[in-house]
Amino acid sequence: MGLLFIVAMFVSAAASLFAPWIGVLYGYLFVVLDPQDIWYWDFTGWRPVFLVLVPTCVGFLFAVVRRKVSLGIVRNRRNLYILVLWIFVVISYYFGPYTQAEGPYRWDNAQSDLSVFGKIYLLYFIACICIDSERKLRAMFYMFVLSAMYLVYWANRQYLTGHYFGRLNGPTAPSGHGIYEDQNSFAMLFVVAQSFLWYFGFSFRRPLWRWLSWLWIPFSWHAVFLTGSRGGLLGLGATTALIGIRSKKKALGLALIPALLLVFIWQGGSVMKDRAATIDHYKANGSAEGRLQSWQAAIRMIVAHPITGVGLASYGPAFPHYSDNRPREAHDTFLQIAAESGLVAGTMYALTVGTSLILLWRNGNKLKLQKGSNAASLWLINEAVLIGYSGLVVCSLFLSLQRFEIFYLLNVLTNAVLYLSSKRASAIEPKQGRLIKAELGT
C-alpha cells in the first residue's frame, strides 16, 4: 500500500509544478493520514513531504509570476496573527535563554523544531493562497474525511487483533516519531473527525449512503476510548453537544448525545472509564495535580521572559528553574506557546482561535439561511470545521498541541470557507457582499 503513495508522490510532485494546490492536498494528506508511519517499511529512505513541498513551492512561485493566484486571499487578521506567531517562534529560538541548554529534560531538539515549524507555516500560507475555489475546498474536505475513516479502521483493527496494550497510540515508525505517537494527539484526530463524518453524511442525498457514512462515528468514539485520553473524552462531549445545537435537524443531532453515553457504557473499556472517573477529582489524581504544578511553572516563565519566552522547545530544560516539582510539559497549548515563545506568541495563538471560531459561527448562521447548492456545500464544510475546531480548542486547554499540524489544516479550511462565502455574497448582492466581507475580515 505504501508503494501506491510513493507513486502518487512522484505524480503529485510533477503536477504541483503546474497546479500547486495538488501538492498542498498531497502534503496535508501525509499530515492527516500519516502513511509514512503506517507503512514505514515502504518509506525507508524517502522524505515524502519534503519531496512534494519543494516542487509545490516552485509551482507556487510560477503561479504568482503568471498571476494565476491572488495573494490578497491571505490579507486578513487571522493570517496576520499566524504570521506574527511564526516570527516570535523564530525569535524565541535565537534569543530564548534556554534554547542551547542541555540536560535530562531536553525532550525536543530546538533546531529540529524550528525546521518543522518553518515547513508547517510555509505549507500553511501556500495552502491559504492556493485553496481558492469550492472545488479545491471540497477536495481538502474529502481528503480529511477519507483519511480519518482509514485511521478509524486502523485503530479498531488494533483492538480486534490485540496489537496494543493499555492505551493505544497512533501509527509510529520504529526509527522516528509520528504525529500520533502520543495517545492524546491520536485522540484529537477523532475528536475533530466526528463533525467531518457527520456533515459528510449530509452531503449524500440517498439515506443509505448517509447512514453508511454515519456508521463510522461510533467507531471513531471507540477509537478515542482506546487512547484513554481524558482530553479526548472532553473534546468528544463538546463536539457532540455542538452538533446537537447547530444541526438543522435538532432531534437527529441531539440523539448523538445519548448514543455517545450508551457506547461509552458499553465499550468505554476499563482504562478509559478509570481515567474518566478522575476528571472531577484533580486533588486525588497525580496527573491532574501535575498539570496544575506545570501551569504554575509556565506562568512564572512567562513573567520572567514575556518577550522571547524561555526558548523554542525548551520548556523541559527551563522547568527546574521555575518549579521544584518533576518537569513535564505545560499541558495547555496557550501556556506552552507563551512560555516557550513569549506572551505575544501566546496572544497571537489565542486571537487566531477566538477570531476563527466567532467568524465561523456567524458565517454558518448566514449560510444556513441561504439557498442554492453552493451555499449548502459551504454550510456543511463551515459547520464541520467550526465544530471540529471547537473540539480541538477544548482539548488544547489540557494538552500541549503546539506542533499538532491539524490545527493549521483547520485554519486553512477556515480561510477558504470564509473567503468563498464572502465572494459568493458579493456576486449575489455587491453592497451586502462588501458588508459581509468586512465582517468576516476577508
N, C-alpha and C positions, 0 to 999 in steps of 0.2 A: 504493500500500500504506500509506503514511504517513497518508493520509486516513482509512483504517479505524481507525487508532489514535487519531486526533483525535476521531472519532465516539465511539469507545469511551471516550475520556477524559471526554466530557460525560455519557455513560451511567453510568460508574463514579463520577463526582463526585456525581451525583444519588443513586445507590444507596448511596453511602458515608454519606449523611446518616442512613440508616435501618439500614445494615449496614456499619459502619466497616471490617470485615475485608476487604470488597471493595476499598475504597480502598487498604488495605495491600497486597493482592495486586497491584493495578494499579501501585502505587508501586514495588514490587520488580520487577515486570515491566520497568519502564523502567530500573531499575538493571542488571538482568542482560542483557536483550536490547539495550538502548540504541538503540531505533528512531529517536530524535531525531537520531542521528548517521548512521544508515544511510540514512534518507530525509529528510535535513536540509532539502531544498528545500520539503517539505510543512510543516515545523515552524517556518519563519521567523516570528518574532514571537510564538511560543507558548512558554509555560512549563508544560509538561505535568505535571511532578511537583508543582510549586507549586499548580497549579490543582486537583489532586486532593487534595493534602495538607491544604489549608485546609478543604474540606468534610469530610474524614476526621476532622480534629481536632474539628470541630463535632459530627459524628455520634458521635464517641467520648465527648465531654462529655455529650451527651444520653443515651448508653448508661450512663454512670456514674450520672447522676442517676436514671435509671429502674431502676438495679441490674440491668442486662442483662449486665454483665461483672463479673468478680471481680478486684479489684486484688491479691488475695493470690497470684495466679499469678506475679507478679514478685518475690515475697518470698523470695529465696534468695541465697546467697553470690555466685553468678556475676553477677547483676544489680547487687548492691551494688558489686562490683568495677568494673563498667562505669560505674555512676553516679559513683563516686569518680574514675575516669579522666576522665569528662566535666568534672567540677568542676575538676580540675587542668589540663585543656586550656584552660578559661576563665581560670584563674589565670595560666597561662603567657602568655596574650595580654595581660593587663592589667599584669603585673608582670615579664615577661621583659625583660632589659636590651637585647635586640637587636630587639624587635618593630617599633620605628619606624626601625630602621637601613635605609638605602638603599645602593645600590651595584650593581655588575655581577653579583653573585651572589645577588640577590634573585629567586629563581626563582618564588616564590609570594607572593601578597598575603595577609598575615596576617588582615586584616579579612574578606576573602572566605572564607578557610579557616574562620574562626570561624563564619561563617554556614552554610557547608557542613556542618561538624561538628554544629551545632545541629540542622539538618534530619535528619542521619543518626541522631543519638541520639533525637530526638523520634519519628521513624518507628519506630525500634527498640523503644522502650518501649511505644508504642501497639500494635505488632505482637505483642509478647510477651503482652500482655493479651488481644488480640482473637483470636489463633490458639489457641483453647481446646477444639477438638474434632478428632476424627480426620478428619472431612470437610474441614475447613479446612486441616489439616496436609497432607492428600493434595493439595489444590488448590495449595498452595505448592510441593510436591514436583513435581507435573506441570508447573507453570509454569516451574520451573527447567529441567527436562528438555527441554521443547519449545523454550525459548529457547536452550539450549545446542545443541540439534540444528540450529536455524537458523543459529547462528553457526559451527558446524562446516561447514555447507554454504557459508556466506558466505566463510569463509577458503579453502576448497578451490576455490571458484569463482574467487577472485582468482588463484590459482595456475594454473588451467586456462585462464583468459583472458589471463594475462600482465599483470595490472593491479598488479603490485608489483615492486619491485626490492630485492635484498639481504635485509633482514629485514622480515617482514610485521607491521605494527601493525594494531590493530583499526579499526573504522569511526570516522572523526573528521570532524566538520563543518568546513568551511574557516574559519568565524568563531569556533570555540570549541575546547575541549579535552574530548575524550571520555574515559570511564573506561578505555578500552582504547587510548589514544593511545600509551602505552609498550608496546613489544613484550613485555616481561616480564609486565606486567599482563594482556595479552591471553592469554599462555600460561597464566597462573594459572587463567583460566576453564576451560580444557580439562583442566587437572590436576584441578580439583575435579569437573568434569563426568564424568570417566571412571567414578567409582564410582556416580554417579547413573544413568548409562546402563546400567551393569552390573546394578544391582539393579532398575532399571526393567524390564529384560528378564525378571527373575524374577517380576514382577507378572502376567505372562501365563501362562495355563495351556497354551495351544497352542504347540507348539515352533516353528511357522512364524513367529508374531508375535515370539516370544522372540529367534529368530536374526536376524530383520529389524531389531529394535532394537539388537542387538549389532553389526550391521554399521557402526553409527556410530562404534564405538570406534576401529578402526584409522584412520578418517578424522580423529578427534579427535587421535590421535597425530601424524598428518601435519600437522595444524594447528599443533601445538607445534613440530614441526621447522621449519615455515615461519617461525616467530617467531625462530628462532635463539637461544632463551633457554636458557642452561645451567641456571639455576634451575628452569625448567620441565621440563627433561630429568630433573633430580634428583627433582623432585616426581613425575613420571610413574613413575620407578623405585620410589619409596617407595609410592605408591598401588597400583601393580601388585603389589608384593610383599605388601602388606597384604590385598589382595583374595584372593590365594592362601592366606594364613594364616587369614583369617577366614571363608572360604567354607565352606558346608556340603558342597559338592561339591568336595573338595580337588583332584582331578585336573583338573577343568574350570577352577578358579580358577588353579591353578599353571601351566596351559597358556598363560595370558596372558603369562607371563614370556618364554618362548622366542619367542612370537608378536611381542611388542614388539621383541625383538632382531632378528628377521628383517625386520620392517617398517622398523626403523631402518637396517639394512644396505642394504635395497632402495630406500627412499625418504627416507633421512635428509637428503640434499642436502649439497652441499659446504660451505655456510655453517655448518650445524648440526654437521657432523662435524668441521670445523676448530676450531670453538669448543669442542666436547666434548673434543677431544684436549688442551686446555689446562687441564682441570679439576684434574688432579693435578700440574700444573707451575706453581704460582702464582708462583714466583720469576721464571720466564721470561715471564710474561704480565702486561702492563701493567695490564689491567683488574683482575686479581686482586690485584696489588700495591697498586693504588689503593684497593681495598676495605680492606686492612689499614691503610693510612695513614688512611683515613676513620674506621675503628673506633677508632684511637688518638686521633684528634681528638674523637670522640664521648665517649670515656671522660674526657678532660680537661674537656669541657664539663659532664659530669655531676658531676665532683668540684668544679668551680668553682661550679656553680649547682644543687645537689641538690634544692632545693625547687621553684623556679619554672622551671628549665631556662633555656635561652638565649632562649626565646620561641617561640610558635606560628609555624610555617612560617618560622623564622628560622635554620635550620641553615646555609644558604649565607652570609648576612652575617656570622655568628659564626665561620665556619670559619677565615678568615685569622688570627684572634686566638689560635687554638689549634693551628695547624699551618702549616708553611712550604710544604706541598705544594699542588697545584692543588685548589681546592674542588670537592667533589662530595657527593652525598647519602651517608648512612651505609651504605646497602646492607645494613641489618639493622633489622628493624622495631622490636625492643625497644630497641636503641641509639638509633634515630631518635626514638622517643617519649620515652625517658628524657632524651635530650639537649635536646629542644625543650620538653618539658613537665614535666621533673623526674623524680626517681627513684621517687617514689610512683606517678606515672602509669605508668612503665615496669613497676613491680612489679604494678600492677593488671592491666595487659595480660597479663603472664606468668601471674598467678594465674587469670585468666579462661581462658586457653588450657589450662593444666595441669589445672585442675579439670574443665573441659568434656570433655577427652579421657579422663580417668580415669573419669568418671561414664558417658560413652557406652560405653566399653569394658565396664564392669561391667554396665550395663543391657542391652547386646547379648547378653552371656553368659546373662543371666537370660531374656530374651525368646526366645532360641534354644531353650530347653528347654520353653517353654510351648506349649500347644495352642490352636487356635482361629484364625479368620481375622483377628481384630483383632490378636492377638499377632504373626501372620505379617506383617501390613501394617506394624505398628510396628517390627518387627525389620528389615524391608527399609529403611525410612527411617532408622532408627538407624544401620545399617551404612553406608549411603550418606553420611550426614552425618559419621560418625566418620572414614571413610577420606578423604573429600574435605577435611575439616578438617585431618587429619594431613598431607595433601599441601600444603595452604596453609601450614601451620606450617613444614614443611621448607623451602619456598621463602622464607618470611619470614626465615630465618636469613641469607639472602644478598641480600635485596631490601627496599626500603623500601615497605611496603604499608599505611602508617598510614591512608591515605584509601581503601583498597580496600573498597568497601561490601559486597562478597560475604562478607567476614569477618563482618559484622554479620548478614547474612541467615543464615549458618550458625549463629550464636548464637541467632537467633530459632527456627530449626528445632530446635536443641538444647534450648532451653527448653520447646518444645511437646512433643517426644517424651519427655523426662524427666517432665514433668508428667502427660501422658496415661498413661505407663507406671505411675507411682505410683498414679494414680487407678484404673486397671484392677486393680492388685494389691489395693487397698483394697476394691474391690467384690467381689472373689473371696474374699479372706480378710482381714478387717479388722485382725487382730493382725499378720499378716505384712505387710500393706499399710502399716501405721504404721512398721514397721521399715525397709521399702524406701523409704518417703517420707523418713524421716530420713536414710537413707544417701545418697539422691540429692539431698538438700538442696532438696526441693520442698515 
